[in-house]
């Protein structure tokens, strides 16, 4: 039941670790399975009643783009034609207190997958954080973290993986996490050094 989430301050869903999680929760398999459908509906009802949900999308953006029920939830849907782009570096644009000393995520190996969001004119969206890329014209920014209301609650989408490198290796990730938690509406986010 939705009230089972009342003890949750902020629900965070990472999509990089398990390719089957999103299809199970939002795909036809979940629609056909009453137990999964009930769990999904309980989560969404909790958000409608004031809950806060953050979804991190990067590596498996193409998988996430396939499911209309998920796309309808996201503040900015993922472009199915270009679900992600890969970059060697990612510059986080935000107040210094939110991104750390330089705000630059650098891939140690390979590239950084970033979700390809598309703006929807009919959706009221708040941009929480953006990024600039070295190959973009000066001053051009791309949405990286966006937020919108969902009933009385809110949903935030992050366009890169929070549970993978290079973010997990970023020296100032605690500042980014604190910023995200506060911006997502976490009532338990506190200042302090990462332990």
C-alpha positions as CSV (number, residue, x, y, z in Angstrom):
1,X,0.0,0.0,0.0
2,X,1.1,3.6,-0.6
3,X,1.3,4.4,3.1
4,X,4.0,1.8,3.5
5,X,6.3,4.5,2.0
6,X,5.5,7.0,4.7
7,X,8.8,6.2,6.4
8,X,10.7,7.1,3.2
9,X,12.2,10.5,3.0
10,X,13.3,10.3,-0.6
11,X,13.1,7.3,-2.9
12,X,16.1,7.0,-5.3
13,X,15.9,4.7,-8.3
14,X,19.2,4.0,-10.1
15,X,18.7,2.4,-13.6
16,X,22.3,1.4,-14.4
17,X,22.8,-1.7,-12.3
18,X,20.1,-4.0,-13.5
19,X,18.8,-3.9,-17.0
20,X,15.7,-6.0,-16.0
21,X,14.5,-3.7,-13.3
22,X,12.9,-1.0,-15.4
23,X,11.2,-3.4,-17.9
24,X,9.8,-5.4,-14.9
25,X,8.5,-2.3,-13.2
26,X,7.3,-0.3,-16.1
27,X,7.0,-2.8,-19.0
28,X,4.3,-5.2,-20.2
29,X,5.6,-7.9,-17.8
30,X,4.8,-5.6,-14.9
31,X,1.4,-4.8,-16.3
32,X,0.6,-8.5,-16.6
33,X,1.9,-9.3,-13.1
34,X,-0.6,-8.2,-10.4
35,X,2.0,-8.2,-7.6
36,X,4.4,-5.9,-9.6
37,X,1.6,-3.7,-10.7
38,X,0.3,-3.2,-7.1
39,X,3.9,-2.3,-6.0
40,X,4.3,0.2,-8.8
41,X,0.9,1.7,-8.2
42,X,1.7,2.0,-4.4
43,X,5.0,3.9,-5.2
44,X,3.3,6.3,-7.6
45,X,0.3,6.9,-5.2
46,X,2.8,7.8,-2.5
47,X,4.4,10.3,-4.8
48,X,1.0,11.8,-5.7
49,X,0.3,12.3,-2.0
50,X,3.5,14.2,-1.4
51,X,6.4,11.7,-1.8
52,X,9.6,12.5,-3.5
53,X,11.2,10.3,-6.2
54,X,14.6,10.7,-7.9
55,X,15.4,8.6,-11.0
56,X,19.0,8.4,-12.3
57,X,19.3,7.6,-16.0
58,X,22.5,7.3,-18.0
59,X,23.9,3.9,-19.2
60,X,20.5,2.4,-19.8
61,X,18.7,5.5,-21.2
62,X,17.8,3.6,-24.3
63,X,16.0,0.9,-22.2
64,X,14.2,3.6,-20.2
65,X,13.1,5.4,-23.3
66,X,11.1,2.3,-24.4
67,X,8.5,2.5,-21.7
68,X,5.7,5.1,-22.1
69,X,4.6,4.8,-18.4
70,X,8.1,5.8,-17.3
71,X,8.5,8.5,-20.0
72,X,5.2,10.0,-18.8
73,X,6.6,10.3,-15.3
74,X,9.9,12.0,-16.1
75,X,10.0,15.8,-16.0
76,X,11.9,15.6,-19.3
77,X,11.3,12.5,-21.4
78,X,14.2,10.7,-23.0
79,X,14.5,11.2,-26.8
80,X,13.9,7.7,-28.3
81,X,15.8,8.7,-31.4
82,X,18.9,9.7,-29.5
83,X,18.5,8.3,-26.0
84,X,22.0,9.0,-24.8
85,X,25.3,10.6,-25.8
86,X,28.7,9.7,-24.6
87,X,31.3,12.3,-23.5
88,X,34.8,12.1,-22.1
89,X,34.1,15.0,-19.7
90,X,31.0,16.4,-18.1
91,X,31.0,19.9,-16.5
92,X,28.3,20.3,-13.9
93,X,26.9,23.8,-13.9
94,X,25.5,25.1,-10.6
95,X,26.5,27.1,-7.6
96,X,30.0,26.2,-6.3
97,X,28.5,24.8,-3.1
98,X,26.6,22.3,-5.3
99,X,29.3,21.1,-7.7
100,X,32.5,21.4,-5.7
101,X,35.8,22.8,-6.6
102,X,35.7,22.4,-10.4
103,X,32.5,20.6,-11.2
104,X,34.2,18.4,-13.9
105,X,33.5,14.7,-14.1
106,X,36.1,12.9,-16.2
107,X,35.8,9.3,-17.4
108,X,38.8,7.3,-16.3
109,X,38.0,4.7,-19.0
110,X,35.7,5.1,-21.9
111,X,33.0,7.8,-21.8
112,X,30.2,9.2,-19.6
113,X,26.7,8.2,-20.8
114,X,24.3,11.1,-20.5
115,X,20.6,10.8,-21.2
116,X,19.3,12.7,-24.2
117,X,16.3,14.7,-22.8
118,X,13.8,16.5,-24.9
119,X,11.8,19.4,-23.7
120,X,8.0,19.2,-23.8
121,X,6.1,22.5,-24.1
122,X,3.2,21.1,-22.1
123,X,5.2,20.2,-19.0
124,X,6.1,22.7,-16.3
125,X,9.7,21.7,-15.5
126,X,12.3,23.2,-13.1
127,X,15.9,22.9,-14.2
128,X,18.0,21.9,-11.1
129,X,21.4,21.5,-12.8
130,X,22.7,21.7,-16.3
131,X,26.0,20.9,-18.0
132,X,28.2,22.2,-20.7
133,X,30.3,20.2,-23.1
134,X,33.6,21.1,-24.6
135,X,32.3,20.6,-28.2
136,X,29.3,22.9,-27.6
137,X,29.3,26.6,-28.4
138,X,30.3,28.8,-25.4
139,X,27.4,29.4,-23.1
140,X,25.2,26.6,-24.5
141,X,23.9,24.4,-21.7
142,X,22.1,21.0,-21.7
143,X,19.6,19.9,-19.1
144,X,21.2,17.4,-16.7
145,X,18.8,17.4,-13.6
146,X,15.2,18.4,-14.0
147,X,12.2,18.3,-11.7
148,X,8.4,18.5,-11.9
149,X,5.4,18.1,-9.7
150,X,3.5,14.8,-9.6
151,X,0.3,15.4,-7.7
152,X,1.4,16.8,-4.4
153,X,4.8,15.2,-4.7
154,X,7.7,15.7,-7.0
155,X,9.8,13.7,-9.4
156,X,13.5,14.5,-10.3
157,X,15.4,12.9,-13.1
158,X,19.2,12.9,-13.2
159,X,20.8,12.4,-16.7
160,X,23.8,10.5,-15.5
161,X,24.5,7.4,-13.3
162,X,24.8,8.3,-9.7
163,X,26.0,4.8,-8.8
164,X,28.9,4.5,-11.4
165,X,32.2,6.0,-12.3
166,X,33.0,8.8,-12.8
167,X,30.5,10.2,-10.3
168,X,31.4,7.7,-7.6
169,X,35.1,8.7,-8.0
170,X,34.4,12.4,-7.9
171,X,36.1,14.0,-5.0
172,X,33.3,16.5,-4.3
173,X,30.4,14.1,-4.8
174,X,29.2,14.7,-1.2
175,X,28.5,18.3,-2.2
176,X,26.6,17.2,-5.3
177,X,24.7,14.6,-3.3
178,X,23.8,17.2,-0.6
179,X,22.6,19.6,-3.3
180,X,20.5,17.0,-5.0
181,X,19.0,15.7,-1.8
182,X,18.0,19.3,-0.8
183,X,16.7,20.1,-4.2
184,X,14.7,16.9,-4.4
185,X,13.0,17.9,-1.2
186,X,14.7,15.6,1.3
187,X,13.9,16.7,4.8
188,X,16.8,14.7,6.2
189,X,19.6,16.1,4.1
190,X,22.2,17.7,6.4
191,X,25.5,19.5,5.9
192,X,28.7,17.7,6.9
193,X,31.8,16.0,5.7
194,X,31.5,12.7,3.8
195,X,32.5,9.8,6.1
